[in-house]
């Protein structure tokens, strides 16, 4: 009875499959067959009889269709069997000796491979040492790093090729046993030890089996170890000079370094993790220091709760009744999932979508701080009514800038599909990838990545298939001036989609900027999409110093952090301001719009040893203050300002019971370049005065006899600003028109017009016709300004020529011999 029931069910399933095949075939006949039958029926009824021919035609047609269906099923079955056979029997070539490879490596190692690999691995080692320190070491610094002149030995027992799916793979041994290293660390030792100690790595031994995979038609090679390699390190210790201390002075350091190197190799280049070595046809010799990438999470397919969690439930359902299988199918339909995208410390989340094939289409603006990056995708299950979310699976994409101005993407594929790799020839090109989730047998994630911009160390940019190069300055000097020759002007423009942790749902955000040891703070806004438009100035620092940004929201019981970010200021070019949206890290939402510009200051404007010091004075006008903090219990303050200029001290009058005082007092100091400090304090008759904010007035870079009017935010308090006017008075200096300043301004306008043209081209390519009007109006304004400066330049050129002619005539008149020779 059971067999008959099972056989009948199989027949019904076969009929249903055949019917679906007829309906979904490329040329479906059934939709045409129905009206044809109706026509024959009409002919049968009203014209002549076709009863003897119709059944025969239908039988022939059904036989042909069924034969085609069986043929297609047989072909698909044979293809599956053939694919299974080819994947299970991986052809392996015989071992090939490669003494020639080691001889070639010895020839090129010292002059080419060693410097290249030393520079690359030095940056990796510095990052790992910064985040993974030993308990005995408080701080560690890399003093010297060179891999030496002894290369590793490759394929001592030969090499062979194998086929992995459709991917060719080379197997070869790796054995690097060297004592010719030059790696030195300077460690600040923690308690109970004291002082500093030098750690010298004397020898290094790494042994394992390598896999090399050529991808993208030979444009790159992926390499990895089959398993975690064997690592041995010996170290020596010293302190100060060349005196060597016994290894027992710092116990555990050798094992710590071995563990650090082993963990680094296991996490970065042990199967299935692979590193990429690109082979570009052209090397533009550009050093990428960062970039902007848009990541779009498109959709997921074949999500199954039991398979993703690795539960044995899936195996049980295969052996259970059809009701249990139907219940699992229903559970997968009601599953609710979202994806968290991670790049460094930056994370973003999609919305929650139900079903086993969810669609998100969520795009996120992500920032890279290096020429490589790993974009990770974490899949979570959301349970309605629950605070926590269940982790399901992950996958990742690695990306790397290539020296020919392209970008390489690669990811881990399924065991039967080999490697997933894509290549973007220029910025702005979409790259779509379908990624299997790692460690599970079900589920795929479709994503799209677009590199919008690469930033280079020389200040040039690469975006939208165009390269904007750094322009030489008009004075002929280098754009990268010394740290005392430039200022960094940072404008915090606006923010959007900020979060709040306040239960009332309000957001009162402000931004803190830190560059070196200098801290600046914006005013407090009252919106999730605030607008600040506040400008700050910093002395330029070298050595790759980052601009650190922290965003806070004011709350009753203390301010809460709502995100942070950092921006590389390397490669800034004068006259080419950078306008970027920076996503906030360590939160799931929020971006800040920042404008950054490098300003060159002439020697006579910026030097403290200028000849104008001592011949003039500094005029400071304290106008007013606003939004000061309340220092009294009644909610007000009695503010006054104490001004300190070197050893000189002055103070304003006291304004009672106000948070927005107005002083309108003028103070003067001899111009000797001393710091000008303002201390805003609350006056008390009996008790000591209390501070309600401090600030520094930057005046040293001001041109002579030109007044600067600015609002300066107060430091050390939550809010408050001071309105001042400052002027460097030089009575004997006449103001002359400056050709150099006009040329610099004209050059800046030209660069701004170039940036606006590129922005217009991007809007046109994106079919964003609504956003074109604003850039067009800005472009017209810039064109008018350029024409004005060109007229000014022509006028100044005429004046200079007239002056030269007058000087020449004076020289001729003062020298009789020259006047007589000119007459002859």
C-alpha positions in Angstrom: 0.0 0.0 0.0 2.8 2.3 0.9 4.7 1.6 -2.3 1.6 2.3 -4.4 1.1 5.6 -2.6 4.7 6.6 -3.1 4.6 5.6 -6.8 1.5 7.6 -7.4 3.0 10.6 -5.7 6.1 10.3 -8.0 3.8 10.1 -11.0 2.0 13.2 -9.9 5.3 15.1 -9.4 6.5 14.1 -12.8 3.3 15.4 -14.4 3.6 18.6 -12.5 7.2 19.0 -13.6 6.3 18.3 -17.2 3.5 20.9 -17.1 5.8 23.5 -15.6 8.4 22.7 -18.3 5.8 23.4 -21.0 4.7 26.6 -19.4 8.2 28.1 -18.7 9.9 26.9 -21.9 11.5 29.6 -24.0 8.8 29.1 -26.6 5.7 28.0 -24.6 3.1 26.4 -26.8 0.4 25.9 -24.2 -0.8 29.6 -24.2 -1.2 29.3 -28.0 -2.7 25.9 -27.8 -5.8 27.0 -25.9 -7.1 29.6 -28.4 -6.2 27.1 -31.2 -8.4 24.5 -29.6 -11.2 27.1 -29.4 -10.9 27.8 -33.1 -11.0 24.1 -33.9 -14.1 23.8 -31.7 -15.8 26.6 -33.6 -14.9 25.1 -36.9 -16.2 21.7 -35.7 -19.5 23.1 -34.6 -20.4 25.6 -37.3 -18.4 24.7 -40.5 -17.3 21.0 -40.8 -16.3 18.1 -38.6 -12.7 17.8 -37.3 -13.3 15.2 -34.7 -11.2 12.5 -36.3 -8.1 14.8 -36.8 -7.9 16.8 -33.5 -7.1 13.9 -31.1 -4.3 12.7 -33.5 -2.7 16.1 -33.7 -2.8 16.6 -29.9 -1.3 13.1 -29.4 1.6 13.9 -31.8 2.2 17.3 -30.2 2.2 15.8 -26.7 4.6 13.0 -27.7 7.1 15.5 -29.2 6.9 17.8 -26.1 7.4 14.9 -23.7 10.4 13.6 -25.7 12.1 17.1 -25.6 11.4 17.2 -21.8 13.0 13.8 -21.3 16.0 14.7 -23.4 16.6 17.9 -21.4 16.4 16.0 -18.1 19.0 13.5 -19.4 21.4 16.2 -20.6 21.2 18.0 -17.2 21.8 14.7 -15.4 24.9 14.0 -17.5 26.3 17.5 -16.9 25.9 17.1 -13.2 27.6 13.7 -13.2 30.4 15.0 -15.4 30.9 18.0 -13.1 31.0 15.8 -10.1 33.6 13.6 -11.7 35.8 16.5 -12.8 35.7 18.0 -9.3 36.4 14.9 -7.4 39.3 13.8 -9.6 41.7 16.8 -9.5 44.5 16.2 -12.0 48.0 16.8 -10.5 51.1 17.3 -12.6 54.3 15.5 -11.8 56.8 17.2 -9.5 59.1 19.7 -11.3 62.5 20.8 -10.0 62.9 24.5 -9.6 66.5 25.2 -8.8 66.3 28.0 -11.5 63.7 29.8 -9.4 65.9 29.9 -6.3 68.9 31.1 -8.4 66.8 33.8 -9.9 65.4 34.8 -6.4 69.0 35.1 -5.1 69.9 37.4 -7.9 67.0 39.8 -7.5 66.5 39.5 -3.7 69.0 42.1 -2.4 68.3 44.9 -4.8 64.6 44.5 -5.6 62.7 42.0 -3.4 64.2 42.9 0.0 63.5 46.7 -0.1 60.0 46.1 -1.5 59.0 43.4 1.0 60.7 45.2 3.9 58.7 48.3 3.3 55.5 46.4 2.9 56.0 44.2 6.0 57.3 47.1 8.1 53.9 48.8 8.0 52.1 45.5 8.9 54.5 44.8 11.8 54.0 48.3 13.2 50.2 48.0 13.2 50.4 44.6 14.9 52.8 45.7 17.5 50.6 48.7 18.3 47.5 46.6 19.0 49.1 43.4 20.4 51.6 44.2 23.2 53.1 41.8 25.8 52.2 42.3 29.4 55.7 43.2 30.2 55.9 45.9 27.6 54.0 49.2 28.0 54.9 50.6 24.6 57.0 49.3 21.7 58.5 51.1 18.7 60.1 49.7 15.6 63.5 51.2 15.1 64.9 49.2 12.2 63.4 46.7 9.8 65.2 44.8 7.0 64.7 41.2 5.9 68.4 40.9 5.0 70.2 39.5 2.0 69.2 35.8 2.4 66.1 34.9 0.4 63.7 32.0 1.3 64.0 28.7 -0.5 61.0 27.8 -2.7 60.1 24.3 -3.8 63.1 22.3 -2.4 61.2 19.1 -3.2 59.8 20.4 -6.4 56.6 22.1 -7.5 53.4 20.8 -9.1 50.2 22.1 -10.6 46.7 21.0 -9.7 43.2 21.9 -10.8 40.7 23.2 -8.3 37.4 23.5 -10.0 38.3 25.7 -13.0 41.2 27.3 -11.1 44.9 26.3 -11.6 46.9 26.1 -8.4 50.7 25.7 -7.9 52.0 23.8 -4.8 55.5 24.5 -3.6 57.4 24.4 -0.3 58.5 27.4 1.6 61.6 27.3 3.9 63.1 30.5 5.2 65.9 30.0 7.8 67.9 33.2 8.1 70.2 34.9 10.5 70.9 37.9 8.2 68.1 40.0 9.7 68.1 43.6 10.8 65.0 44.0 13.0 65.3 46.1 16.2 62.5 47.1 18.6 62.6 49.7 21.4 60.4 48.7 24.2 59.3 50.7 27.3 59.1 48.0 29.9 56.2 47.9 32.3 56.3 47.2 36.0 58.0 45.5 37.9 60.8 46.4 35.4 61.7 50.0 34.6 63.3 51.9 31.8 63.7 51.0 28.1 65.2 47.9 26.4 66.2 47.1 22.9 64.9 43.8 21.4 67.0 42.5 18.5 65.7 39.6 16.4 68.7 37.5 15.6 67.2 34.7 13.5 63.9 33.7 11.9 62.7 30.4 10.6 59.4 29.9 8.8 58.5 26.6 7.1 55.3 25.6 5.4 53.6 24.8 2.1 52.5 27.5 -0.2 49.6 27.8 -2.8 49.9 30.2 -5.7 46.8 31.0 -7.8 47.0 33.2 -10.9 43.7 35.1 -11.3 42.2 37.5 -13.8 44.2 36.3 -16.8 47.5 36.8 -15.0 46.9 40.3 -13.7 47.4 39.1 -10.1 48.5 36.1 -8.0 46.8 35.0 -4.8 49.1 33.3 -2.3 48.6 31.5 1.0 49.8 28.7 3.2 47.9 25.4 3.2 48.2 25.2 7.0 49.7 27.3 9.8 53.5 27.3 9.1 56.2 26.4 11.6 57.7 29.6 13.2 60.9 30.0 15.3 62.4 33.3 16.5 65.5 34.0 18.6 66.0 37.4 20.2 68.7 39.2 22.1 68.2 42.0 24.6 70.1 45.2 25.3 69.7 48.5 27.2 70.8 51.9 26.0 74.2 51.2 24.5 75.6 48.0 23.1 75.7 46.1 26.4 73.6 42.9 26.0 71.4 41.6 28.8 70.5 38.0 29.4 67.2 36.8 27.9 65.9 36.1 31.4 65.6 39.9 32.0 62.5 40.0 29.8 60.9 36.5 30.1 58.2 35.5 27.6 59.1 38.1 25.0 60.4 35.5 22.5 57.3 33.4 22.8 55.2 36.5 22.5 56.8 37.4 19.2 56.4 33.8 17.9 52.7 33.9 18.9 52.3 37.3 17.3 53.8 36.2 14.0 52.0 32.9 14.0 48.6 34.6 14.7 49.2 37.2 12.0 50.0 34.5 9.4 47.0 32.4 10.4 44.6 35.3 10.2 45.9 36.8 6.9 47.4 34.1 4.7 46.5 30.6 5.8 43.8 28.9 3.7 41.2 30.1 2.9 42.6 33.6 3.7 44.8 34.7 0.8 47.0 37.7 0.0 47.2 39.3 -3.4 50.3 40.2 -5.4 49.3 42.4 -8.4 51.1 42.4 -11.7 50.1 45.7 -13.4 51.2 46.4 -16.9 52.0 50.0 -16.0 53.3 51.4 -12.7 52.3 55.0 -12.1 54.4 55.1 -8.9 51.5 56.5 -6.8 51.2 55.8 -3.1 47.6 55.6 -2.1 46.9 56.7 1.5 43.1 56.4 1.6 40.0 56.2 -0.4 36.2 56.4 -0.4 34.1 53.3 -1.4 30.4 52.9 -1.6 29.2 49.5 -0.5 25.7 48.3 -1.5 24.1 45.3 0.1 21.7 44.1 -2.6 20.1 40.8 -1.5 20.6 37.3 -0.1 19.3 33.9 -1.4 18.8 30.5 0.0 18.8 31.5 3.7 18.0 28.7 6.0 17.9 29.0 9.7 19.1 25.5 10.4 21.9 25.5 7.8 23.2 28.9 8.8 23.4 28.0 12.4 25.0 24.7 11.7 22.3 22.9 13.7 21.7 19.1 13.2 18.1 20.0 12.7 18.7 20.0 8.9 19.8 16.4 8.9 16.9 15.4 11.0 14.4 17.0 8.6 15.7 15.0 5.7 14.8 11.8 7.5 11.5 13.0 9.0 8.1 13.3 7.4 7.0 15.8 4.8 5.2 17.8 7.5 8.4 18.5 9.3 10.0 19.6 6.0 7.1 21.9 5.3 7.4 23.4 8.9 11.1 24.1 8.2 10.2 25.8 4.9 7.6 27.9 6.7 10.2 28.9 9.3 12.6 30.0 6.7 10.0 32.2 5.1 9.3 34.0 8.4 13.0 34.5 9.2 13.9 38.2 9.6 17.5 39.2 8.9 19.8 42.2 8.5 23.4 42.7 7.4 26.1 44.6 9.3 28.8 46.0 7.1 32.2 46.5 8.7 35.3 48.3 7.3 38.0 48.8 10.0 36.2 50.5 12.9 33.3 51.7 10.7 30.1 49.7 10.8 26.7 50.2 9.2 23.5 48.2 9.3 20.8 47.5 6.7 17.1 47.4 7.6 15.4 44.2 8.7 13.8 42.1 5.9 11.8 38.9 6.1 12.1 35.7 4.1 14.7 33.3 2.8 15.5 35.6 -0.1 15.5 39.2 1.4 16.1 42.3 -0.7 17.9 45.3 0.9 19.5 47.6 -1.7 21.1 49.6 1.1 24.2 51.8 0.1 26.7 53.0 2.6 29.5 55.5 2.4 32.7 53.9 3.7 36.3 55.4 4.2 39.6 53.6 3.7 42.7 54.8 5.6 45.2 52.7 3.6 45.7 51.3 0.1 44.1 48.0 1.2 41.0 47.1 3.1 38.7 44.2 4.2 34.9 44.8 3.9 33.2 42.2 6.2 29.5 41.3 6.0 27.8 39.8 9.1 24.4 38.3 8.8 22.1 38.5 11.9 18.6 37.2 12.7 16.2 39.7 14.2 13.6 38.3 16.7 10.6 40.7 17.1 10.3 41.8 20.7 13.8 40.7 21.6 16.6 43.1 22.6 19.4 40.8 21.2 20.1 39.5 17.7 21.3 36.1 16.7 24.5 35.9 14.7 24.1 33.6 11.6 27.1 33.8 9.3 29.8 36.1 7.7 31.7 36.7 4.5 34.2 39.2 3.4 35.8 41.0 0.4 39.4 42.2 0.3 40.3 45.1 -1.9 43.6 46.6 -2.9 44.8 49.6 -4.9 46.9 48.5 -8.0 49.8 50.6 -9.3 48.1 51.1 -12.7 45.3 53.1 -11.0 42.9 50.2 -10.8 41.4 48.3 -7.9 41.5 44.5 -7.2 38.7 42.7 -5.3 38.8 39.1 -4.2 36.9 36.8 -1.8 36.6 33.2 -0.7 34.4 31.1 -2.9 32.7 27.7 -2.4 34.8 24.6 -2.6 33.4 23.8 -6.1 33.8 27.3 -7.4 37.4 28.2 -6.6 38.3 31.9 -6.2 36.0 34.9 -6.6 38.0 37.9 -8.1 37.0 41.1 -9.9 39.0 43.9 -11.4 37.9 47.6 -11.6 40.0 49.4 -14.2 39.1 52.9 -12.9 37.2 54.6 -10.1 33.5 54.9 -10.4 33.1 51.4 -12.1 30.6 49.1 -10.3 31.7 45.7 -9.2 29.0 43.2 -8.3 29.9 40.0 -6.5 27.9 37.0 -5.1 29.6 35.7 -1.9 28.9 32.4 -0.2 28.7 32.6 3.6 31.8 31.1 5.2 31.6 27.8 7.1 28.0 26.9 6.1 26.5 25.1 3.1 23.7 27.4 2.3 23.2 31.1 1.6 24.7 33.7 -0.7 25.0 37.4 -0.4 24.9 39.7 -3.5 26.8 43.0 -3.0 28.1 45.9 -5.2 31.2 48.0 -4.5 32.2 51.3 -6.2 35.5 53.0 -5.4 34.6 56.7 -5.7 38.0 58.1 -5.0 41.6 57.2 -4.2 43.8 59.7 -2.4 47.5 59.8 -2.9 50.4 61.0 -0.8 51.4 63.7 -3.3 47.9 65.3 -3.0 46.5 64.0 -6.3 43.2 62.3 -6.5 41.8 59.6 -8.8 38.0 59.4 -9.3 35.4 58.8 -12.0 38.1 57.7 -14.5 39.8 61.1 -14.2 43.0 62.0 -12.4 43.3 65.4 -10.8 47.0 66.0 -10.3 48.6 68.3 -7.8 49.6 71.5 -9.4 52.9 73.2 -8.7 52.7 76.4 -6.9 53.0 79.6 -8.9 56.1 80.7 -7.0 57.8 77.6 -8.2 58.3 76.0 -4.7 57.0 72.6 -3.7 53.4 72.1 -2.6 54.6 70.1 0.4 56.1 72.9 2.5 57.6 72.6 6.0 55.4 72.2 9.0 55.8 75.9 9.9 55.0 77.1 6.4 51.4 76.1 6.1 48.1 76.1 8.0 45.3 73.5 7.8 41.9 75.2 7.7 39.1 72.8 8.7 35.4 73.7 8.3 32.8 71.6 10.0 29.9 72.2 7.7 27.0 70.0 8.6 25.9 66.5 9.7 23.2 64.1 8.8 21.5 61.0 10.2 23.1 61.4 13.7 21.9 59.1 16.4 20.9 59.9 20.0 21.0 57.9 23.2 18.6 60.2 25.0 15.3 58.6 26.0 13.4 61.8 25.1 14.5 61.3 21.4 16.3 64.7 21.3 19.8 65.3 19.8 22.0 68.2 20.8 25.2 67.4 18.9 28.6 69.2 18.8 32.0 68.2 17.4 35.5 68.1 18.9 38.5 68.3 16.6 42.0 67.2 17.7 45.1 67.7 15.6 48.3 67.0 17.5 47.8 68.5 20.9 45.4 71.2 19.8 41.7 70.8 20.6 38.8 72.7 19.0 35.0 72.5 19.6 32.0 73.6 17.6 28.9 75.1 19.1 26.0 72.9 20.1 23.2 72.3 17.5 19.7 70.9 18.2 18.9 68.6 15.3 19.7 65.1 13.9 20.8 66.9 10.7 22.7 69.9 12.2 24.4 72.8 10.4 27.5 74.4 12.0 29.6 76.1 9.3 32.4 76.7 11.7 36.0 77.2 10.6 39.1 76.2 12.6 42.8 76.6 11.9 45.7 74.4 12.9 49.4 74.5 12.4 50.4 71.8 9.9 52.1 68.8 11.5 54.1 66.2 9.6 54.7 62.5 10.2 51.3 61.4 8.9 49.3 63.0 11.8 45.6 62.4 11.5 42.8 64.8 12.2 40.7 63.1 14.9 37.0 63.9 15.1 34.6 63.1 17.9 30.9 63.8 17.9 28.9 64.2 21.1 25.4 64.9 22.2 24.6 67.0 25.3 22.5 65.3 27.9 21.5 66.1 31.4 23.7 63.7 33.2 26.8 63.9 31.0 27.6 64.1 27.3 27.4 60.9 25.2 29.6 59.9 22.3 27.7 59.4 19.1 30.6 58.5 16.8 34.1 59.3 15.9 36.3 59.4 12.7 39.8 60.3 11.6 41.0 61.9 8.4 44.4 61.7 6.8 45.7 65.2 6.0 48.6 63.8 3.9 49.0 65.2 0.5 46.9 68.4 0.8 47.5 70.8 -2.0 47.2 74.6 -1.7 44.3 76.0 -3.7 42.5 72.6 -3.9 40.1 72.3 -0.9 38.8 68.9 -0.1 35.1 68.6 0.6 34.1 65.1 1.9 31.3 63.4 3.8 32.9 61.4 6.6 31.0 58.4 8.1 31.2 58.2 11.9 32.8 55.0 13.3 31.6 52.9 16.3 27.9 53.7 15.5 25.4 52.5 13.0 24.5 55.8 11.5 25.7 59.4 11.0 28.0 61.4 8.7 29.8 64.7 8.9 30.6 67.0 6.0 34.1 68.4 6.4 36.0 70.9 4.2 39.8 70.9 4.5 42.2 73.3 2.9 46.0 73.9 3.2 47.0 77.5 3.2 50.5 78.7 2.4 51.7 81.6 4.5 54.4 83.9 3.2 57.5 84.4 5.3 56.7 88.0 6.2 53.3 87.0 7.3 54.2 84.0 9.4 57.6 84.4 10.9 57.8 85.4 14.5 61.2 86.9 13.9 59.8 89.3 11.4 61.1 92.8 11.2 57.7 94.1 12.0 57.9 92.8 15.6 58.9 95.7 17.8 58.0 98.2 15.1 54.2 97.8 15.6 51.6 96.6 18.0 48.7 94.2 18.3 45.2 95.8 18.6 42.6 93.5 20.2 39.0 94.5 20.3 36.9 92.4 22.7 33.4 92.9 21.4 31.0 90.4 23.0 30.4 86.8 24.0 27.4 84.5 23.6 25.9 81.3 25.0 28.2 81.2 28.0 27.8 78.6 30.7 25.9 79.6 33.9 28.3 79.8 36.9 25.8 81.0 39.4 23.0 79.1 41.1 20.5 81.6 39.6 21.4 80.4 36.1 23.5 83.5 35.1 27.1 84.6 35.2 29.0 87.8 35.8 31.6 87.4 33.0 34.8 89.4 32.4 37.9 88.5 30.3 41.4 88.4 31.5 43.9 88.8 28.6 47.4 87.5 28.9 50.0 88.5 26.3 53.4 87.2 27.3 54.1 88.7 30.7 51.5 91.4 30.2 48.0 91.0 31.7 44.9 93.1 31.1 41.2 92.7 31.9 37.8 93.9 30.8 35.0 95.3 32.9 32.5 93.0 34.5 29.1 92.5 32.9 26.6 91.4 35.6 23.9 88.8 35.3 24.2 87.8 31.7 25.3 84.9 29.5 25.7 87.2 26.4 27.9 90.0 27.6 29.0 93.0 25.4 32.3 94.7 26.3 33.4 96.7 23.2 36.8 97.3 24.8 40.1 97.9 22.9 43.4 96.6 24.2 46.9 97.2 22.7 50.1 95.2 23.1 53.6 95.6 21.6 54.0 93.1 18.7 56.7 90.7 19.8 55.0 87.4 18.7 53.9 86.3 22.2 50.9 84.0 22.5 47.6 85.9 23.1 45.4 84.1 25.6 41.8 84.9 26.7 40.5 83.6 30.0 36.7 84.2 30.5 35.9 84.2 34.2 32.9 84.6 36.5 33.2 87.5 39.0 32.5 86.8 42.6 32.6 89.4 45.3 33.7 87.1 48.2 34.6 83.8 46.7 37.4 83.2 44.1 36.6 83.7 40.5 35.6 80.6 38.5 36.6 79.8 34.9 33.9 79.7 32.2 36.2 79.0 29.3 39.6 79.8 27.6 40.8 80.3 24.1 43.8 81.3 22.0 43.8 84.2 19.5 45.9 83.3 16.5 47.3 86.6 15.1 50.9 85.8 14.1 49.9 84.9 10.5 47.8 88.0 9.9 49.0 90.4 7.1 50.0 93.8 8.5 47.3 96.4 8.9 44.5 93.9 8.1 41.8 93.3 10.6 40.5 89.8 11.4 37.0 89.5 12.7 36.2 86.1 14.2 34.1 84.1 16.7 36.3 81.8 18.8 34.8 78.8 20.7 35.8 78.5 24.3 37.7 75.4 25.4 37.2 73.4 28.6 33.4 74.1 28.7 30.4 72.7 26.9 29.5 75.9 25.1 30.4 79.6 24.7 32.0 81.8 22.1 33.9 85.1 22.1 33.7 87.7 19.4 36.9 89.6 18.8 38.7 91.8 16.2 42.5 91.6 16.0 44.9 93.7 13.9 48.7 93.8 13.6 49.4 97.5 13.3 52.5 98.5 11.3 52.4 102.3 10.8 55.4 102.7 8.4 54.3 99.9 6.1 52.3 101.0 3.1 49.9 98.6 1.7 50.9 97.7 -1.8 49.1 95.6 -4.4 50.6 92.1 -4.4 50.9 90.3 -7.8 51.7 87.0 -6.0 48.6 87.1 -3.9 46.4 87.8 -7.0 48.1 85.0 -8.9 47.5 82.6 -6.0 43.9 83.6 -5.8 43.5 83.1 -9.5 45.1 79.7 -9.3 42.7 78.7 -6.5 39.7 79.8 -8.5 41.0 77.7 -11.5 41.3 74.6 -9.3 37.8 75.2 -7.9 36.4 75.5 -11.4 38.1 72.2 -12.3 36.6 70.5 -9.3 33.2 71.9 -10.2 33.5 70.6 -13.8 34.3 67.1 -12.5 31.3 67.3 -10.1 29.0 68.3 -13.0 30.3 65.4 -15.1 29.6 63.0 -12.3 26.0 64.4 -11.9 25.4 64.0 -15.6 26.7 60.4 -15.6 24.4 59.7 -12.7 21.4 61.3 -14.5 20.9 63.6 -11.5 19.5 66.6 -13.5 18.0 68.2 -10.4 21.3 68.6 -8.7 23.0 70.3 -11.7 21.5 73.8 -11.1 23.5 74.5 -7.9 26.9 73.6 -9.4 26.1 75.6 -12.5 25.4 78.7 -10.5 28.6 78.2 -8.5 30.5 77.8 -11.7 29.2 81.0 -13.1 30.1 82.8 -9.9 33.7 81.4 -10.1 33.9 82.5 -13.7 33.0 86.0 -12.8 35.5 86.1 -10.0 38.2 84.7 -12.4 37.5 87.5 -14.8 37.8 90.1 -12.1 41.1 88.8 -11.0 42.4 88.6 -14.6 41.5 92.3 -15.0 43.3 93.0 -11.7 46.4 91.1 -12.9 46.4 93.1 -16.2 46.2 96.3 -14.3 49.0 95.3 -12.0 51.1 94.2 -14.9 50.6 97.6 -16.6 51.6 99.4 -13.4 54.7 97.2 -13.0 55.8 97.9 -16.6 55.3 101.6 -16.1 57.3 101.5 -13.0 60.1 99.6 -14.7 60.1 102.2 -17.5 60.4 105.0 -15.0 63.2 103.3 -13.2 65.0 102.7 -16.4 64.6 106.4 -17.4 66.0 107.5 -14.0 69.0 105.2 -14.4 69.7 106.7 -17.9 69.3 110.3 -16.6 71.6 109.7 -13.7 74.4 108.2 -15.9 75.7 110.6 -18.6 77.8 107.9 -20.3 74.7 105.6 -20.6 72.6 108.5 -22.0 75.2 109.4 -24.6 75.5 105.7 -25.7 71.8 105.4 -26.0 71.6 108.5 -28.2 74.3 107.1 -30.5 
